[in-house]
């Protein structure tokens, strides 16, 4: 849930130099668990590589699933055989090796997969990770929340101009805060996660721990603290990242729909798209191994809903991205609203990553995730999706993306 704005500057990036043809995957609305359990190949005792010659089960998986038609490389990496992508693949895989990357990374177009890599990483069963391995995606959750809000607006159940006091009348300081202000991080409400000392009026930083345990923070407690908070600035005048905004949006969704946030996201996004490896506010369904140095799995699920609670995998995030930016989740007007970056800093759950790219990052206790879409002239949209450990993760992900861009210049 912590804010991570990628250090990657993707201004004036044009990937038209890449004429490679990605391997065609399965229909992005019907990706299932087929052969997911056999995706983990027989690996060497060493954690460092999966040899092609010893990967019959991996080969079978590659032929029948999302990675159909890709070539199996060492270290649990699958690549297109198109020679035009050789430089891109060589640079990205070399970067992963150099940085000792230990997570999952997926590079794809709307037509197919260019690369999937899961080097040096295991699942909870001890097998190599695959595109269906479930990670905690942190603040990438916000994009799902924004999509649901846009759906409610399209259905006439909500308006961008509705005031926060329409839903929380006790919050007197919210009388001038609109739904749009929450979406665009322009509410002025302190961040209850990254600025917990202010939001909860704490005297000791260690006191915040009681709020971030399993369901340690009830909705009633959260709202009680909210009502006592002063705004940091006049709504609409500044952009300031605050998880509080998106948690409030989740509560508003529940008020309108009369069911839980998790049920709504499942009904409107996960189920229609066939995202069978994704969940909201769930405990214990991760299949990746948390960072041993960072504190284990995220436990603040219910208290973080809407802002950083979703679990997902590379395959499901690709389904979501293709559907959202392909116009199959919200209208064209809604998508334009989401990509209207206020003061050049934030749209509706989307950051600008330079001139030609956008997306969102996420960070929880043990995981970091990047979900970036890069617009290109000749290849359309290029999707870069990665999840890895908190300790080495950000630098590794950034380096791989830098290498990919450099290879295509």
Buried (B, 14 or more C-beta within 10 A) or exposed (E): BBBBEBEBEBEEBBBEBBEBBBBEBBEBEEBBEBBBEBBBBEBEEEEBBBBEEEBEBBEBBBEBBBBBBBBBBBBBBBBBEBEEBBBBBEBBBEBBBEBEBBBBBBBBBBBBBBBBBBBBBBBEEEBBBBBBBBBBBBBBBBBBBBBBBBBBBEEEEBEBEBBBBBBBEEBEBBEBBBBBBBBBBBBBBBBBBBBBBBBBEEEEEEEBEEBBEEEBBEBEEBBEBBEEBEBBEEBBEBBBBBBBBBBBBBBBBBEBBEEBBBBBBBEBBBEEBBBBBBBBBBBEEBBBBBBEEBEEBBBBBBBBBBBBBBBBBBBBBBBBBBBBBEEEBBEEEBBEBBEBBBEEBBBBBBBBBBEBBBBBBBBBBBBBBBBBBBBBEEBBBBBBBBBBBBBBBBEBBBBBBBBBBEBBE
